[in-house]
Amino acid sequence: MTVRPAGLAGARGHAREKTRDAVLEAALRLFSEHGYLGVRVEDIAREAGVSRATFYKHFAEREEILAMLLTRLLGADDTAGAGASDEAAGDLGARIQAQGRAIVDRMLEQEQLARFVYSLPVRHEALLGSQQVPRSPAFGRVDRLLDDAEAAGELRDGVAPAVVRTQVHAAIETALREWATGQVPDPHERLTQHLDVVLRGAAAPARKASRRR
């Protein structure tokens, strides 16, 4: 049995990781400029300064790169926002708003990647095929917040937690998508508006008709 020196194995592993990162960064630049559907494997390899053969040593297909980029944004642990809802004062609405802001802040730490992901023309799953992306821990915290609220009797009777969860997730992702596609300059302000509608409704308080004398 041939035993490779540990230093050599470590150097090869570092070089492999460096090449993978270079390909991912090149892909993100091209996707951001030309859109996911407008970029070929040949384009990515050329931008990264590697051959097609080298590309296929690291990635089986273009969709694998997309899955890794989505994982980098959505699947990474969000330690910064872990205590956002616990530390926020106020009612359930205030805690949800705080958690939503923490998610937006987490996404904006990787602004170019967030803009690309949330400007994709179709749902992420439709582009990924068999590739799987971990569920975002940040959105998981929203779910736990709502589960705790239900257990504490903070949700209105007759409203299913799953419905609230779907609407809150949609509000956060819609605000990010509107920002990524240039519809609004600030996702935080838009998020506040979306969540306010979800949590309090859009109808103005009923006004009593003035009586004519």
N, C-alpha and C positions, 0 to 999 in steps of 0.2 A: 504494500500500500504506500502510495506517495503522499507525503505530508508536506503541504505548502507552508512556508514561513508565515507566522501570524501577521507580520508587518506587511508582507506582500498581499495577503488576502484583504487586509484592512485598506490598503491603498487602492486595490481594485474595486472594493465596495464603495469607497469614497468617490472614485472616478465615475463609477456607474451612477451613483446618486447625483453627481454634478451634471452628468449628461442628461439624465431624466429631468432635472430642474430646468436646464437650458431649453429643452424641448417644450416643457410646460409653459415657460415664460414666453417663448417664441410663439406658441399657439395662442396664448392669451392676447398678445399684441396683434396678431393677425385677425383673430376672432373679433376683437374690439374695433378694428379698422374696417373689416370687410364682412362681418357677420359669420356665424358658424357655418351656414350652408354655402358660403362663397369661398371657403378655404379647403384646399386639398392636402393630402398627406405630403405631396411633393413640395407644396408651399411651406409647410411647417418645417420639413427637413432642411430646406434651403435657408430659411430664416434662422434656424438654430445652428447652421453650419455643420450639419451631419449628412450622411448619405441615407438613402431610403433603407438600405440594409441595416444601418445602425438604428434608424427609427424603429424598424420592426423587431430589433433585438430587445427594445424597451417597452414597446406598445403594440398590442395585437391589431388595433384599429383606431381610427380617429375618435370613435365614441368612448374609448377607454380614457383618452385625454379629457374629454368633456366630463366624464364621471369623476376624474381626479380633481378637476377644477371645482366642480360642484361640491365635492367632499371638503375641499380646502375652505370653501366659504360656509357651507351649510352644516357640515358634519363635525367641524372642529369644536372642541369643548369651549364653552363660553364662561370661563371662570370669572371674568370681570362683571358679568351681569347676574351672577348666581344669587346675590342677596338683594337685588333691586326691589323685588316685590315685598320682601320681608321688612326692608328698611323704610319703605314708603309709608307715610302717615296717611290716614284718611280711610274712606270707604273702599269697597271692592273696585269701583271705577277708577279711583286714584291709583290703586295697586296695579291694575291692569295697564293703565297708562304708563306707569313707571317701568313695568316690564317691557312694554312695547318700545319705549325710548331706549332701553338698554339693548334690545335686539337691533334697532336701527344703528345705534352707536357701534355695536360689534360689526355690523356689515360695512359701515363706512371706514373702518380701520383698513379694509382692503378695497378702496374705492373703485379702482379700475375693474377688479374682478366682480364686485357687486353690480356695477353698471352693466357689465357684459351679461351676467346671469339673469338679471331682472329685465333686460331688454330683449331676451330671446323671444322669437316670434310665436313660438308654440310652447306648450307645457314641457317641462324638463323631461318627464318620463317618456314622452313621445319621441324625443331625440336619442334617448339612451338605449333603447332596445332591451337587451338582456343585462345591461350594466346596472348595478345597484348603488344607490347613494344612501349613506346612513341618515337617519332622521335627525334633524337639528336638535341638540340638547337645549338650545335657547327656547325653541317652541315647546319642547317637553316641559319646561318650567311653567309656561303659560297653562298647559294642561293640568299640571299639579295644583297650580293656584286656583283654577276653576273647580277642581275636584274638592279641594279644601273648603272653598266657598259654598259648594253644595252641602257638604257635611255640616257646615256651620249655619245653614239656613239662610245664606245671603243671596241665593238666587230666587227669583220670583216663582211662585207656585205655578206649575204647569209648563215651565220652560225647561226643555231637556238640556243638560250640560253639553251634550254633543253639538247641539245647534249653536249655543253660545261659542263653543270652541271653534267651530267652523267659521263663524262670522268674525271672531277676533283674529284668527289666522289670516283670513282674507283681507281684513282691514290693514294689517301690517304689510302683507305682500303687495297689496294694491298701492299703498303709499310709496313703497320702494320702487315698484314698477313705474309709477307716474314720475318719480324723480329720475329714474334711469333713462326713461325715454324723453326727458326734457319737458314734460308737461308742467312740472313745478320745480322751483329752485331748492326747496327745503323739504326733505321727507318728514322731518319732525313735526312741522306745522300741519302738513297734510294728514299725518298719522293721528294727531290730536283730533282733527275734524272727523275722520272716519270712525275712530273709536267712540267719539261722543255720540255719533248717530247710532252706532251699534248698541251702546250702553244706555242711552237715554231717549232714543227715537228722534225723528226729524220733525215731528209736528209741533208747532208752537202751542203754548198753553191756550186753552179755549178762553175767548173773551166774551164777557157778558154784553149782549146787545144793549146799547143805550136806549132808554125809553124817551120817546118824544112826548113833550108836554102839550 
